[in-house]
């Protein structure tokens, strides 16, 4: 106890609340069994709608091996949430899950959860950067989780961006409003769809592993999408931004904001079938996050492949049109040079690191000023809640994510890397157009430099006058 630990450019003191890898090991092999039982019941109740699908022709990873539709994956995927809601009254297993998610735990405080939703919206800019570059891209450093992700084929360069937007839609659903996360709301339904999607992926991988144990060696990797994986994902979206990636952008949440934000994600963990106890107190959530960083982050070649696929998929894409150099700079800033290097993300030129610094200055100025003026804060939250959903839907053709089983694991098929060109028409013009995030960040750097120069010159002049007065 009290030992100072340093790992991946992050330091913390070991306490009694921390857990060793051995202590967490049972969570590697336990999982959401109720969701799997519900899938089995769906198979029996709705045999005409198998819970599998072929990969959409335009979307599969180009380097994956071709495959033919089989009886297992030839039909469209049904809506998990609608199936559960429709058949629960007539089936004990489905009713058990339906009762579980519709029963509100004693520890739920709706006012606290609503404040947690506003925390995300208040700091929407830095949160989005955190979730993209630290939670999702940096999360590829988890050596076990990437083995599940690569088998879904959903992180090839051509599909990764849409996959990330679907994940982001779920985050928007659960932070949209209090009614959205309550039973029957959009965020509530979205979370149950994700829960049953995870169960579908797990069940599929385990069935393939039963045919070929080398496909997914559970003795070393644990159960795919285990309780440990689910807990890690929840903490990646809650604790990691709070104590790692937001502070690295100069944003420090108030203690009350931390409590509220964790309360929101504890309730999401309840709905999605993940352990909730580690989020019961900020110190425990922080300690659990740190334990996972120490025991789970160990990048492999697969980690590097998926991380670089994400950068390739996002470069020069709307709405920011950010260059790959800027995206790499974000990855290094948010994850630290040690993890970024282990993920084989090339070190960016200094110029792009300065742009990230400018972005941090922009976020610090706007977030802290709004936070200090309640009327501005409320007006911004109302505006950003509407605008951010509109912008996200624009990027996916207006289609709301249904979290269907689109990327079906198959024996011999894993995500591959691709040779991708820079896709920049010009270093200085492609990413500097109207609305460019890089141009905004450069402006922030210039303004900050100008303010610093004025302060320094005035300070020198003041000191000069003071010295002159003292001498004469």
C-alpha positions in Angstrom: 0.0 0.0 0.0 1.3 3.5 -0.9 3.7 2.2 -3.5 4.1 4.6 -6.4 3.3 2.9 -9.8 4.2 4.2 -13.2 2.8 2.7 -16.4 2.2 4.0 -19.9 3.0 7.6 -18.9 0.5 7.5 -16.0 1.4 7.4 -12.3 -0.7 6.5 -9.3 -0.4 5.2 -5.7 -1.3 1.6 -5.0 -4.1 1.3 -2.4 -6.3 -1.4 -0.9 -8.9 -0.5 -3.5 -6.6 -1.6 -6.4 -6.8 -5.2 -7.7 -4.0 -7.4 -9.1 -4.3 -9.2 -12.4 -4.8 -12.4 -10.4 -7.7 -10.9 -8.4 -9.4 -9.8 -11.6 -8.9 -13.1 -13.4 -12.3 -14.6 -12.4 -14.0 -11.7 -14.3 -12.2 -12.9 -17.5 -14.3 -16.1 -17.5 -17.7 -14.8 -16.3 -20.1 -13.1 -18.6 -23.7 -12.0 -19.1 -25.3 -15.4 -19.3 -28.8 -14.1 -19.1 -28.4 -12.3 -22.5 -27.1 -15.5 -24.1 -30.1 -17.4 -22.8 -32.4 -14.8 -24.3 -30.7 -15.2 -27.7 -31.3 -19.0 -27.5 -35.0 -18.3 -26.7 -35.2 -15.9 -29.7 -33.9 -18.7 -31.9 -36.8 -20.9 -30.8 -39.5 -18.3 -30.7 -38.7 -16.7 -34.1 -37.0 -19.4 -36.2 -37.8 -17.5 -39.4 -35.5 -14.6 -38.3 -32.1 -16.1 -37.4 -30.0 -13.7 -35.4 -27.2 -13.5 -37.9 -26.5 -11.6 -41.1 -24.2 -11.6 -44.0 -21.6 -8.8 -44.2 -23.0 -6.0 -46.3 -21.3 -6.1 -49.7 -19.9 -2.5 -49.7 -18.7 -2.7 -46.2 -16.5 -5.7 -45.5 -12.8 -5.3 -45.0 -11.3 -5.5 -48.5 -8.5 -7.8 -47.4 -10.6 -10.3 -45.6 -11.1 -13.6 -47.2 -14.3 -13.8 -49.4 -17.1 -15.8 -47.9 -20.5 -17.1 -49.1 -23.7 -16.7 -47.3 -24.6 -19.7 -45.3 -28.0 -20.7 -43.8 -26.6 -19.3 -40.5 -26.1 -15.8 -41.8 -28.3 -15.3 -44.8 -31.3 -13.4 -43.3 -31.6 -9.8 -42.0 -31.1 -9.2 -38.4 -34.2 -8.5 -36.3 -34.5 -5.7 -33.8 -33.3 -7.2 -30.5 -35.1 -4.6 -28.4 -38.5 -5.1 -30.2 -38.2 -8.9 -29.9 -37.5 -8.7 -26.2 -40.3 -6.3 -25.5 -42.8 -8.3 -27.7 -42.0 -11.8 -26.4 -41.1 -11.1 -22.7 -44.7 -11.4 -21.4 -44.9 -14.9 -22.8 -41.5 -16.3 -21.9 -39.9 -16.6 -18.4 -36.3 -16.2 -19.6 -37.1 -13.0 -21.6 -39.3 -11.7 -18.8 -36.4 -12.1 -16.4 -34.2 -9.9 -18.5 -37.0 -7.4 -19.0 -37.8 -7.2 -15.3 -34.1 -6.8 -14.5 -33.6 -3.7 -16.7 -37.0 -2.2 -15.9 -36.4 -2.5 -12.1 -34.6 0.6 -10.9 -31.8 -0.1 -8.4 -32.0 1.6 -5.0 -28.8 3.5 -5.7 -30.3 5.3 -8.8 -30.8 9.0 -8.3 -32.4 10.4 -11.4 -31.4 14.0 -10.7 -27.8 12.9 -10.3 -27.9 10.9 -13.6 -29.4 13.9 -15.4 -26.5 16.1 -14.0 -24.2 13.4 -15.3 -25.7 13.7 -18.8 -25.1 17.5 -18.7 -21.5 16.9 -17.7 -20.9 15.2 -21.0 -22.7 17.9 -23.0 -20.9 20.7 -21.1 -17.5 19.4 -22.1 -18.7 17.8 -25.4 -15.6 18.9 -27.4 -12.9 17.5 -25.1 -15.1 14.4 -24.3 -15.4 13.6 -28.0 -11.7 13.9 -28.5 -11.1 11.7 -25.3 -13.5 9.0 -26.5 -12.1 8.9 -30.0 -8.4 9.0 -29.3 -8.0 7.6 -25.8 -11.0 5.4 -25.2 -11.3 3.9 -28.6 -8.0 4.2 -30.3 -5.9 4.0 -27.1 -8.2 1.1 -26.0 -6.7 -1.0 -28.8 -3.8 -1.4 -26.4 -5.8 -4.0 -24.5 -4.2 -7.2 -25.7 -7.3 -9.4 -25.1 -10.1 -7.1 -26.3 -8.4 -6.6 -29.7 -8.5 -10.3 -30.3 -12.3 -10.1 -30.1 -12.5 -7.0 -32.2 -10.3 -8.3 -35.0 -12.5 -11.3 -35.4 -15.6 -9.3 -36.1 -14.1 -7.7 -39.2 -15.6 -4.3 -38.2 -12.4 -2.4 -37.9 -11.1 -2.6 -41.4 -10.2 0.8 -42.9 -13.4 0.9 -45.0 -15.8 0.3 -42.2 -14.1 1.6 -39.0 -15.4 5.1 -39.3 -19.0 4.0 -39.6 -18.4 1.5 -36.7 -17.1 4.4 -34.5 -20.1 6.6 -35.5 -22.5 3.8 -34.4 -20.7 3.7 -31.0 -20.9 7.4 -30.8 -24.7 7.3 -31.5 -25.1 5.1 -28.5 -23.3 7.6 -26.3 -25.5 10.4 -27.7 -28.6 8.3 -27.0 -27.7 7.8 -23.3 -26.7 11.4 -22.8 -29.6 13.0 -24.7 -32.0 13.6 -21.9 -33.3 11.9 -18.7 -36.4 10.4 -20.4 -34.0 8.9 -23.0 -32.1 6.8 -20.5 -35.2 5.8 -18.4 -37.2 2.6 -19.3 -38.7 2.9 -22.7 -36.5 5.8 -23.9 -34.2 5.9 -26.9 -31.0 5.5 -24.8 -32.6 2.7 -22.8 -33.5 0.7 -26.0 -30.1 1.4 -27.6 -28.3 0.0 -24.6 -30.3 -3.2 -24.6 -29.6 -3.6 -28.3 -25.9 -3.2 -27.6 -26.1 -5.7 -24.7 -27.7 -8.4 -27.0 -25.3 -7.5 -29.8 -22.4 -8.3 -27.5 -24.1 -11.6 -26.5 -24.5 -12.4 -30.2 -20.8 -11.8 -30.9 -19.8 -13.8 -27.8 -22.0 -16.7 -28.7 -20.8 -16.8 -32.3 -17.1 -16.7 -31.3 -17.5 -19.4 -28.7 -19.3 -21.7 -31.2 -16.5 -21.2 -33.7 -13.9 -21.9 -30.9 -15.7 -25.1 -30.1 -15.0 -26.3 -33.7 -11.5 -25.0 -33.8 -10.0 -24.1 -30.3 -7.1 -22.3 -32.0 -9.5 -19.7 -33.4 -10.1 -18.2 -30.0 -8.1 -19.8 -27.2 -10.3 -19.1 -24.2 -7.7 -20.5 -21.7 -5.5 -17.5 -22.3 -7.9 -14.9 -23.7 -10.8 -15.6 -21.4 -14.4 -15.5 -22.6 -15.0 -13.0 -25.4 -16.8 -9.9 -24.1 -16.4 -11.1 -20.5 -17.4 -9.2 -17.4 -13.9 -7.9 -17.2 -14.1 -6.6 -20.8 -17.5 -5.0 -20.2 -16.3 -3.3 -17.0 -13.2 -2.1 -18.9 -15.4 -0.6 -21.6 -17.6 1.2 -19.1 -14.6 2.6 -17.3 -13.0 3.6 -20.6 -16.0 5.8 -21.3 -16.3 7.2 -17.7 -13.2 7.0 -15.5 -10.5 7.3 -18.2 -11.7 10.6 -19.5 -12.3 11.9 -16.0 -8.8 11.2 -14.7 -6.6 10.7 -17.8 -7.6 12.3 -21.1 -9.6 15.3 -19.9 -6.8 16.5 -17.6 -4.3 16.0 -20.5 -6.4 18.5 -22.3 -6.4 20.9 -19.4 -9.9 20.1 -18.3 -10.5 19.2 -14.7 -14.0 18.2 -13.6 -15.4 19.4 -10.3 -15.8 16.7 -7.6 -19.6 17.0 -7.9 -19.4 16.6 -11.7 -17.3 13.4 -11.3 -19.8 11.9 -9.0 -22.7 12.7 -11.4 -20.9 11.4 -14.5 -20.0 8.1 -12.8 -23.6 7.7 -11.6 -24.7 7.9 -15.2 -22.3 5.2 -16.3 -23.0 3.0 -13.3 -26.7 2.9 -14.5 -25.6 2.2 -18.1 -23.5 -0.6 -16.7 -26.6 -2.0 -15.0 -28.5 -1.9 -18.2 -25.8 -3.4 -20.3 -25.1 -6.3 -17.9 -21.7 -5.2 -16.6 -20.5 -5.1 -13.0 -21.7 -1.9 -11.3 -20.0 -2.0 -7.9 -16.7 -0.5 -9.1 -18.5 2.7 -10.0 -20.2 3.1 -6.6 -17.6 5.6 -5.5 -15.1 7.8 -7.3 -12.0 6.5 -5.5 -13.0 2.9 -6.3 -13.7 3.7 -10.0 -10.3 5.4 -10.2 -8.6 2.5 -8.6 -10.3 -0.1 -10.8 -9.4 1.9 -13.9 -5.7 2.1 -12.8 -5.7 -1.7 -12.1 -6.9 -2.3 -15.6 -4.3 0.0 -17.1 -1.6 -1.9 -15.3 -2.8 -5.4 -16.1 -4.6 -5.2 -19.4 -2.7 -2.7 -21.5 -0.1 -4.6 -23.4 -0.2 -3.7 -27.1 0.3 -6.5 -29.7 0.8 -6.3 -33.5 -3.0 -6.6 -33.7 -3.4 -3.6 -31.5 -1.2 -1.6 -33.7 -3.0 -2.7 -36.8 -6.4 -1.7 -35.5 -5.2 1.6 -34.1 -3.7 2.6 -37.4 -6.8 1.4 -39.2 -8.8 3.9 -37.1 -6.5 6.8 -38.1 -6.6 5.8 -41.7 -10.4 5.7 -41.6 -10.8 9.1 -40.0 -8.2 11.1 -41.9 -9.5 14.0 -44.1 -13.2 13.0 -43.3 -16.0 15.4 -42.5 -16.8 17.3 -40.5 -13.3 18.2 -39.3 -11.2 17.1 -42.3 -8.3 16.4 -40.1 -5.0 15.3 -41.6 -3.4 12.0 -40.6 -0.5 14.0 -39.0 -3.0 15.9 -36.8 -4.7 12.6 -35.8 -1.4 11.1 -34.9 -0.6 14.2 -32.8 -3.9 13.7 -31.0 -3.1 10.1 -30.4 0.3 10.9 -28.9 -1.1 13.7 -26.8 -4.0 11.8 -25.3 -2.3 8.4 -24.8 1.2 9.5 -24.0 4.3 8.8 -26.2 4.9 5.3 -24.6 1.5 3.8 -25.6 1.3 5.7 -28.9 4.7 4.3 -29.9 3.7 0.8 -28.8 0.8 1.1 -31.1 3.2 1.9 -33.9 1.7 5.4 -34.4 4.4 7.5 -36.0 5.5 10.6 -34.1 4.0 13.7 -35.8 5.8 16.8 -36.8 6.1 19.5 -34.0 3.7 21.8 -36.0 0.8 19.3 -35.5 1.6 18.9 -31.8 1.3 22.7 -31.5 -2.1 22.5 -33.2 -3.2 20.0 -30.5 -2.0 22.4 -27.8 -4.0 25.1 -29.5 -7.1 22.9 -29.4 -6.5 22.4 -25.6 -6.3 26.1 -25.1 -9.5 26.6 -27.1 -11.3 23.9 -25.0 -10.0 25.3 -21.7 -11.1 28.8 -22.5 -14.6 28.0 -23.8 -15.4 25.3 -21.3 -14.3 27.2 -18.2 -15.9 30.5 -19.3 -19.2 28.7 -20.0 -19.1 26.8 -16.7 -18.6 30.0 -14.8 -21.8 31.6 -16.3 -24.8 29.3 -15.7 -27.0 31.0 -18.3 -24.4 30.4 -21.0 -23.9 26.9 -19.8 -27.6 26.0 -20.1 -27.9 27.7 -23.5 -24.9 25.8 -24.8 -26.1 22.4 -23.5 -29.5 22.9 -25.2 -27.8 23.9 -28.5 -25.1 21.2 -28.5 -27.5 18.4 -27.6 -29.5 19.1 -30.8 -26.6 20.0 -33.1 -24.3 17.1 -32.2 -27.0 14.6 -33.1 -27.8 16.3 -36.4 -24.1 16.4 -37.3 -23.7 12.7 -36.5 -26.7 11.6 -38.4 -25.5 13.6 -41.4 -22.3 11.4 -41.4 -24.3 8.2 -41.6 -26.9 9.3 -44.2 -29.6 10.0 -41.5 -29.7 6.4 -40.4 -30.2 5.8 -36.7 -28.0 3.0 -35.4 -29.9 -0.2 -34.5 -26.7 -2.1 -33.4 -27.4 -5.1 -35.6 -25.2 -8.1 -35.9 -23.5 -6.8 -39.1 -20.0 -8.1 -38.7 -20.2 -11.9 -38.3 -17.1 -13.7 -37.1 -16.0 -16.5 -39.4 -13.2 -19.1 -39.1 -10.1 -17.8 -41.0 -11.4 -14.3 -41.3 -9.8 -11.5 -39.3 -9.3 -7.8 -39.8 -6.3 -6.9 -41.9 -4.3 -3.7 -42.4 -4.5 -1.8 -45.6 -2.1 0.5 -47.5 -3.8 3.9 -47.5 -2.5 7.0 -49.1 -2.5 10.3 -47.3 -5.6 11.5 -49.1 -4.6 15.1 -48.7 -4.9 17.2 -51.8 -2.2 19.5 -50.3 -0.5 19.8 -47.0 -1.8 23.3 -46.7 -5.1 23.3 -48.4 -7.0 20.0 -48.0 -7.4 20.3 -44.3 -7.5 24.1 -44.0 -10.9 24.6 -45.7 -14.0 26.2 -44.2 -14.7 24.7 -40.7 -11.3 23.0 -40.4 -10.5 22.0 -36.9 -6.8 22.5 -37.6 -7.3 26.1 -38.7 -9.2 26.8 -35.5 -6.5 25.3 -33.4 -3.8 27.3 -35.3 -5.8 30.4 -34.5 -5.9 29.5 -30.9 -2.1 29.0 -30.8 -1.6 32.4 -32.5 -3.9 34.2 -30.1 -2.3 32.5 -27.1 1.2 33.5 -28.4 0.0 37.0 -29.0 -1.4 37.3 -25.5 1.7 35.8 -24.0 3.9 38.2 -26.0 1.8 41.2 -24.8 2.0 40.0 -21.2 5.7 39.4 -21.4 6.4 42.8 -23.1 4.3 44.6 -20.5 6.0 42.8 -17.7 9.4 43.7 -19.1 8.4 47.3 -19.5 7.0 47.4 -15.9 10.2 45.8 -14.5 12.3 48.3 -16.5 10.3 51.3 -15.1 10.6 49.9 -11.6 14.3 49.4 -11.9 14.7 52.8 -13.4 12.8 54.4 -10.6 14.9 52.6 -8.0 18.1 53.7 -9.6 17.2 57.3 -10.2 
